[in-house]
Amino acid sequence: MTEATLVLVCKRPAPGIGKQRLAAKLGITAALQIAEALLACALEDALAWPGPVVIAPAAATDDAWAATLLPELQSSIKIHPQAAGNLGQRLNSLDCKLRARGLKYLVYIGSDAPALSEADFAATCEALLNNDTVLKPTADGGVSIMASRQPWPALADLPWSTGRLGAALAYSCHQAGHSVATLAHGFDVDEPEDLSRVMTALVNDRRPARRALYSLTSKIVLNSKIIHSTESSYA
């Protein structure tokens, strides 16, 4: 397999931008702190990635900001701001541009799945050897990794930000003729209740950004009296 490229699709954390379901219950300040800590975890993954890395900020005006995120990789990292449209349209446009530059094996992640690990990325790359597309579902019906060695089918009309997204994405890829591999379920962070999953998944994680997120989450959970559920471990 040729070298796989990690593509981090992200928003620049700012008060009132993103994580609105968290902000509604925890307040704007706490939601911003969590968004910043989650992004740091995704950047930690990008820094550890053994191949090329692309950062795709949500706005073209954030390209200079994105270029400062990983100074250790400044000479090799590429910045490709997202185009206009819904998430599906933006991903299709970004994917087209990256493939036009000769990149084939593309592994897309967002900035809200802090339990992703080296093992998840290794499993993704291994699955891409024998499959066109690899998806890692999340507990709420979304996906935390979407990787492919083929251009994505049209994504604009998929039910983004709903519990039907993962199944609809897999179906769309199958309909386009892709062979699809599905990894073990994980989780992402959208609701206050997801913070309990963060605490369970990261309690023994020694990666610095994960330790910082665990500490922040513990304080917020304690202050907001969110119940820490241990029903399942999503590590």
C-alpha positions as CSV (number, residue, x, y, z in Angstrom):
1,M,0.0,0.0,0.0
2,T,1.2,3.5,-0.8
3,E,1.6,5.8,2.2
4,A,-1.7,6.8,3.8
5,T,-2.5,10.4,4.5
6,L,-4.2,11.6,7.7
7,V,-6.7,14.3,7.1
8,L,-7.9,16.3,10.2
9,V,-11.1,18.1,9.5
10,C,-11.7,20.7,12.2
11,K,-13.2,24.0,13.3
12,R,-11.2,26.7,15.1
13,P,-12.5,26.7,18.7
14,A,-14.2,29.9,19.6
15,P,-16.9,31.0,22.0
16,G,-20.3,30.0,20.5
17,I,-18.7,28.1,17.7
18,G,-19.3,24.3,17.7
19,K,-20.2,22.0,20.6
20,Q,-23.5,23.9,21.1
21,R,-25.1,20.9,22.8
22,L,-22.4,21.0,25.4
23,A,-22.7,24.8,25.7
24,A,-26.4,24.6,26.2
25,K,-26.0,22.6,29.4
26,L,-22.4,23.4,30.6
27,G,-22.0,27.0,29.5
28,I,-20.0,28.6,26.7
29,T,-16.7,28.7,28.6
30,A,-16.8,25.0,29.5
31,A,-17.8,24.0,26.0
32,L,-14.9,26.1,24.6
33,Q,-12.4,24.5,27.0
34,I,-13.6,21.0,25.9
35,A,-13.4,21.9,22.2
36,E,-9.8,23.1,22.7
37,A,-8.8,20.0,24.6
38,L,-10.4,17.7,22.1
39,L,-8.6,19.5,19.2
40,A,-5.3,19.0,21.2
41,C,-6.0,15.2,21.2
42,A,-6.6,15.2,17.5
43,L,-3.4,17.1,16.9
44,E,-1.6,14.6,19.2
45,D,-2.8,11.9,16.8
46,A,-1.6,13.9,13.8
47,L,1.8,14.4,15.4
48,A,2.2,10.7,15.9
49,W,1.0,9.8,12.4
50,P,3.8,8.1,10.4
51,G,2.8,9.5,7.0
52,P,1.7,12.8,5.4
53,V,-0.8,15.0,7.4
54,V,-3.4,17.4,6.0
55,I,-5.3,19.9,8.3
56,A,-8.5,21.1,6.8
57,P,-10.0,24.0,8.8
58,A,-13.6,24.9,8.3
59,A,-13.0,28.4,7.0
60,A,-10.5,29.7,4.4
61,T,-9.7,32.6,6.8
62,D,-8.4,30.0,9.3
63,D,-5.6,28.7,7.1
64,A,-2.9,30.8,8.9
65,W,-4.2,29.6,12.2
66,A,-4.1,26.0,11.1
67,A,-0.5,26.4,9.9
68,T,0.5,27.2,13.5
69,L,-1.1,24.1,15.1
70,L,1.8,21.6,14.6
71,P,5.1,23.6,14.4
72,E,7.0,20.3,14.6
73,L,5.5,19.4,11.2
74,Q,5.6,22.8,9.6
75,S,7.9,21.7,6.8
76,S,5.7,18.7,5.8
77,I,2.1,19.5,6.9
78,K,-0.4,20.7,4.2
79,I,-3.2,23.1,4.9
80,H,-6.4,22.7,2.8
81,P,-9.3,24.8,4.0
82,Q,-12.8,23.4,3.5
83,A,-15.1,24.8,0.8
84,A,-18.6,26.1,1.4
85,G,-21.6,23.8,1.8
86,N,-22.8,21.2,4.3
87,L,-20.3,18.7,5.7
88,G,-20.9,16.2,2.9
89,Q,-20.3,18.8,0.2
90,R,-17.2,20.0,2.0
91,L,-15.8,16.5,2.3
92,N,-16.5,15.7,-1.4
93,S,-14.7,18.9,-2.5
94,L,-11.7,18.3,-0.2
95,D,-11.4,14.7,-1.2
96,C,-11.4,15.7,-4.9
97,K,-8.7,18.3,-4.4
98,L,-6.5,15.9,-2.4
99,R,-6.8,13.1,-4.9
100,A,-6.0,15.5,-7.7
101,R,-2.7,16.0,-6.0
102,G,-2.0,12.3,-6.2
103,L,-3.0,11.2,-2.7
104,K,-4.9,7.9,-2.8
105,Y,-5.2,6.4,0.7
106,L,-7.0,9.1,2.8
107,V,-7.9,8.7,6.5
108,Y,-10.3,11.3,7.7
109,I,-10.9,12.2,11.3
110,G,-12.6,15.0,13.2
111,S,-11.6,16.6,16.5
112,D,-14.1,15.0,18.8
113,A,-13.1,11.4,19.2
114,P,-10.4,11.4,21.9
115,A,-10.3,7.6,22.5
116,L,-8.9,7.0,19.0
117,S,-5.5,5.2,19.4
118,E,-2.6,4.0,17.5
119,A,-4.3,0.6,17.3
120,D,-7.3,2.1,15.6
121,F,-5.2,3.8,13.0
122,A,-3.2,0.6,12.4
123,A,-6.4,-1.4,12.0
124,T,-7.7,1.2,9.5
125,C,-4.5,1.1,7.4
126,E,-4.5,-2.7,7.5
127,A,-8.1,-2.9,6.4
128,L,-7.4,-0.5,3.5
129,L,-5.1,-3.2,2.1
130,N,-8.1,-5.3,1.1
131,N,-11.1,-2.9,1.2
132,D,-11.9,0.3,-0.6
133,T,-13.4,2.0,2.4
134,V,-13.0,1.6,6.2
135,L,-15.4,3.1,8.7
136,K,-15.2,3.3,12.5
137,P,-18.8,3.7,13.9
138,T,-19.6,5.6,17.0
139,A,-22.1,4.8,19.8
140,D,-24.5,7.6,18.6
141,G,-24.7,6.3,15.0
142,G,-22.0,8.5,13.5
143,V,-18.4,7.7,12.5
144,S,-15.0,8.7,14.0
145,I,-12.9,7.5,11.2
146,M,-13.8,7.4,7.5
147,A,-11.0,6.2,5.3
148,S,-11.0,5.3,1.6
149,R,-8.7,4.5,-1.3
150,Q,-11.6,5.5,-3.7
151,P,-13.3,8.9,-4.2
152,W,-16.3,9.2,-1.9
153,P,-19.7,8.9,-3.4
154,A,-22.0,12.0,-3.2
155,L,-22.2,12.9,0.5
156,A,-24.3,16.0,0.4
157,D,-27.7,14.4,1.1
158,L,-26.6,12.0,3.9
159,P,-28.2,12.6,7.3
160,W,-25.2,14.4,8.9
161,S,-25.4,15.0,12.7
162,T,-28.0,12.3,13.2
163,G,-27.9,8.7,14.5
164,R,-28.5,7.5,10.9
165,L,-25.3,8.8,9.4
166,G,-23.0,5.8,9.9
167,A,-25.5,3.4,8.3
168,A,-26.3,5.8,5.5
169,L,-22.6,6.4,4.7
170,A,-21.9,2.6,4.6
171,Y,-24.9,2.1,2.3
172,S,-23.9,4.9,0.0
173,C,-20.4,3.5,-0.3
174,H,-21.7,0.0,-1.0
175,Q,-24.0,1.4,-3.7
176,A,-21.0,3.1,-5.3
177,G,-19.3,-0.3,-5.6
178,H,-16.9,0.1,-2.7
179,S,-16.0,-2.9,-0.5
180,V,-16.5,-1.6,3.0
181,A,-14.8,-2.8,6.3
182,T,-16.2,-1.7,9.6
183,L,-14.1,-1.4,12.7
184,A,-15.1,-1.8,16.4
185,H,-17.4,0.9,17.7
186,G,-16.0,3.9,19.5
187,F,-17.6,7.2,20.6
188,D,-17.4,10.9,20.0
189,V,-18.1,13.9,22.2
190,D,-21.3,15.8,21.4
191,E,-23.5,15.7,24.6
192,P,-22.6,16.3,28.2
193,E,-23.3,12.7,28.9
194,D,-20.4,11.8,26.6
195,L,-18.0,13.2,29.1
196,S,-18.5,10.2,31.3
197,R,-17.3,8.0,28.4
198,V,-14.2,10.3,28.2
199,M,-13.4,9.6,31.8
200,T,-13.8,5.8,31.4
201,A,-11.9,5.6,28.2
202,L,-9.0,7.9,29.2
203,V,-8.5,7.0,32.9
204,N,-5.3,5.1,32.1
205,D,-4.2,6.9,28.9
206,R,-0.8,8.4,29.4
207,R,-0.7,10.6,26.3
208,P,-0.3,14.2,27.4
209,A,-3.3,15.8,25.6
210,R,-5.5,12.9,26.8
211,R,-4.3,13.4,30.4
212,A,-5.2,17.1,30.1
213,L,-8.6,16.3,28.7
214,Y,-9.3,13.8,31.4
215,S,-8.4,16.3,34.1
216,L,-10.5,19.0,32.5
217,T,-13.4,16.6,32.1
218,S,-13.2,15.5,35.7
219,K,-13.5,19.0,36.9
220,I,-16.4,19.9,34.7
221,V,-18.3,16.7,35.6
222,L,-17.8,17.4,39.2
223,N,-18.8,21.0,39.0
224,S,-21.9,20.3,36.8
225,K,-22.9,17.2,38.7
226,I,-23.0,15.0,35.5
227,I,-23.3,11.4,36.6
228,H,-20.3,9.3,35.7
229,S,-21.7,6.2,34.1
230,T,-19.5,3.1,34.0
231,E,-22.0,0.9,32.1
232,S,-19.6,0.5,29.1
233,S,-16.0,1.2,28.3
234,Y,-15.5,2.7,24.8
235,A,-11.7,2.6,25.0
